Amino acid sequence: MADIDFSGRSVLVVGGSSGIGNGIARSFLQRGATVHVWGTRPSAADYASEPGSDLAGLHYACVDASDAAAVAAAGHELEQLDVLVLCQGTVIYRRGEFEMAGFEKVVSVNLNSMMACALRFQPQLARAKGSLILISSTAAYRTTLGNPAYNASKAALLGLTRSLAHAWIGDGIRVNGVAPGLVDTKLTKVTMDNPDRREWAMSMIPAKRVGTPEDIAGAVLFLASPLAGYVIGQTIVVDGGAAL
């Protein structure tokens, strides 16, 4: 339908090199957008063997989003930017987030880098009367055993989404978020590759299946489209009903 046609639009997906971010990037590409993605490896070729990564047709740049100076110096080719999707994220298992170095690393990627990227492209989004979408997690609404930094940073994104939405709607920028539930990506392998943990997780999902990057992309496309023109400061949970 016409409202989901992004022809002539420019999109940047930070963290779009694999997983959920790549699914989002490809969904915009399939609907006519010019799509840029930022990742952490030196070149697109370095993702060739990465499961869940397809960079064909996407414009790739290596940018460490957790480095505010690197973010500020990047993206000069994006004078036109209609949609910014911030999907970068990390987690440290084996109680690594109970060490300050691990805690700070996760918060730097999952929260601080979101603000750095939002600030970097605020002028472009204002000119385009564009859309900013922050990818959080259903972990924002519950305890995540063993991952205090992941839990805290994802919860903080709910507040950041609301705050930026209120601050920037006067500039014509709509800010919203999406909170995925369990999606089969490299960040969830600790659950997906463990039969007992996977069975327990599946028992909590009324839809009786794990989410896909395309499931999350559907909500992002909606929020970026004119169909969501009056949706401001909201975070949509996409979890197959697990929150129920």
C-alpha positions in Angstrom: 0.0 0.0 0.0 1.1 3.5 -0.7 1.6 4.5 3.0 4.3 1.8 3.3 6.2 2.9 0.2 9.5 4.5 1.1 10.6 5.3 -2.4 12.8 8.4 -2.5 13.4 8.2 1.3 16.8 7.8 3.0 17.1 5.5 6.0 20.0 4.7 8.3 19.9 1.6 10.5 22.6 1.7 13.1 23.3 -1.9 14.0 21.9 -2.9 10.6 24.6 -5.4 9.7 23.0 -8.5 11.2 20.1 -9.8 13.2 17.1 -7.6 13.9 18.8 -4.5 12.4 19.5 -6.3 9.2 15.9 -7.5 8.9 14.7 -3.9 9.4 17.2 -2.6 6.8 16.1 -5.1 4.2 12.5 -4.4 4.8 13.0 -0.7 4.1 15.1 -1.6 1.0 12.3 -3.9 -0.3 9.9 -0.9 -0.1 12.0 1.4 -2.2 14.2 3.3 0.3 17.9 4.0 0.0 19.2 2.3 3.1 22.5 2.9 4.9 23.7 0.6 7.7 26.4 1.0 10.3 28.2 -1.9 11.7 31.4 -2.7 13.7 33.5 -4.7 11.1 35.8 -3.0 8.7 33.8 -3.8 5.5 30.6 -5.4 4.3 32.6 -8.4 3.1 33.5 -9.2 6.7 29.8 -10.2 7.2 29.7 -12.6 4.3 29.6 -15.7 6.4 27.6 -14.2 9.3 24.2 -15.9 9.8 21.3 -13.5 9.5 23.3 -10.9 7.6 22.6 -9.8 4.0 24.2 -6.5 3.0 23.4 -6.7 -0.7 22.0 -3.4 -1.9 22.7 -1.7 1.4 25.3 1.1 1.9 27.6 0.0 4.6 29.9 2.0 6.9 32.0 0.9 9.8 31.3 3.2 12.8 31.8 2.4 16.4 28.5 3.9 17.7 29.8 3.6 21.3 32.5 6.2 20.5 30.7 9.6 20.5 33.6 11.2 18.7 33.4 8.6 15.9 29.6 9.1 15.6 30.1 12.9 15.4 32.6 12.5 12.6 30.6 10.0 10.6 27.6 10.2 8.3 28.5 13.2 6.2 27.0 11.5 3.1 23.6 11.6 4.8 22.5 15.1 4.2 19.0 13.7 3.5 17.8 11.4 6.2 14.1 10.6 6.6 14.3 7.7 9.1 16.9 6.8 11.7 16.6 3.4 13.4 18.8 2.8 16.3 19.2 -1.0 16.8 22.7 -1.4 18.2 23.0 -3.5 21.3 25.1 -5.9 23.3 25.0 -8.2 26.3 27.7 -9.9 28.4 26.9 -13.3 30.0 28.6 -15.3 32.7 28.1 -12.4 35.2 30.3 -10.1 33.3 27.9 -7.2 33.8 28.5 -7.5 37.6 32.0 -6.1 36.9 32.1 -2.3 36.3 34.0 -2.7 33.1 31.3 -5.0 31.7 28.5 -2.9 33.1 29.9 0.3 31.5 30.5 -1.4 28.2 26.9 -2.6 27.9 25.4 0.8 29.0 27.8 2.6 26.6 26.5 0.6 23.6 22.8 0.1 24.6 22.1 3.6 25.9 24.8 6.2 25.5 25.4 5.5 21.8 21.7 5.9 21.2 21.8 9.5 22.4 25.0 10.2 20.5 23.4 9.0 17.2 20.2 10.8 17.8 22.0 14.1 18.5 24.2 13.6 15.4 21.3 13.3 13.0 18.7 15.6 14.7 19.3 18.4 12.2 18.7 16.1 9.2 15.6 14.5 10.7 14.2 18.0 11.5 14.7 19.1 7.9 12.9 16.0 6.6 10.2 16.1 9.3 11.4 12.5 9.8 11.1 9.6 12.2 13.5 8.3 14.9 12.9 4.8 16.2 14.8 3.3 19.1 14.9 -0.5 19.5 14.6 -1.5 23.1 13.6 -4.9 24.5 10.9 -6.5 26.6 13.7 -6.8 29.2 12.8 -3.2 29.9 9.6 -4.4 31.6 11.0 -7.3 33.7 14.0 -8.6 35.5 16.8 -10.2 33.4 18.6 -12.6 35.7 22.4 -12.1 35.5 22.3 -9.1 33.2 21.8 -5.9 35.2 23.4 -3.6 32.6 21.3 -5.0 29.8 18.2 -4.7 31.9 18.9 -1.2 33.1 19.9 0.1 29.7 16.8 -1.2 28.0 14.6 0.2 30.6 16.3 3.6 30.2 15.5 3.5 26.5 11.8 3.8 27.3 12.4 7.0 29.2 14.8 8.3 26.5 12.2 7.6 23.8 9.5 9.6 25.7 11.9 12.4 26.5 13.2 12.9 23.0 9.7 12.6 21.6 8.5 15.4 23.8 11.6 17.5 23.0 11.7 17.1 19.3 8.0 16.9 18.1 8.1 20.7 17.8 10.8 20.2 15.2 8.6 17.8 13.3 10.5 14.7 14.4 8.4 11.8 15.6 10.2 9.6 18.1 9.0 6.1 19.0 10.3 2.7 20.0 9.9 -1.0 19.5 10.5 -3.6 22.3 11.2 -7.0 20.8 10.6 -10.2 22.8 12.6 -13.3 22.0 14.1 -13.2 18.5 16.5 -15.8 17.2 19.8 -13.8 16.7 23.4 -14.1 17.8 22.6 -12.2 21.1 20.0 -14.9 22.1 22.1 -18.0 21.3 22.5 -18.6 25.0 18.8 -19.4 25.1 18.2 -20.7 21.5 21.1 -23.2 21.7 20.1 -24.6 25.1 17.2 -27.0 24.8 16.0 -26.5 28.4 16.1 -22.7 28.2 14.5 -22.7 24.8 11.6 -24.9 25.9 11.0 -22.7 29.0 11.1 -19.6 26.8 8.7 -21.1 24.3 6.3 -22.0 27.1 5.9 -18.3 27.9 5.0 -17.3 24.3 1.3 -17.7 23.5 2.1 -17.4 19.7 4.1 -20.6 20.2 7.0 -19.5 18.1 10.1 -17.4 18.4 10.0 -13.9 16.7 11.9 -13.1 13.5 13.7 -9.9 12.5 10.8 -9.4 10.0 8.3 -9.4 12.8 10.1 -6.5 14.4 10.6 -4.8 11.1 6.8 -4.7 10.6 6.4 -2.5 13.7 9.2 -0.3 12.6 7.8 0.2 9.1 4.5 1.2 10.7 6.0 3.7 13.0 8.1 5.3 10.2 5.1 5.5 7.9 2.3 8.1 7.6 0.0 5.5 9.2 1.6 6.4 12.5 1.5 10.2 12.0 -0.2 10.7 15.4 1.9 8.2 17.3 4.5 10.0 19.4 6.7 8.7 22.3 5.3 5.2 22.3 7.2 1.9 22.6 5.4 -1.0 20.9 6.0 -4.4 22.4 6.4 -7.1 19.7 6.7 -10.4 21.6 4.1 -12.9 20.4 2.1 -12.2 23.5 4.7 -13.2 26.1 4.0 -10.1 28.2 0.5 -11.5 28.8 
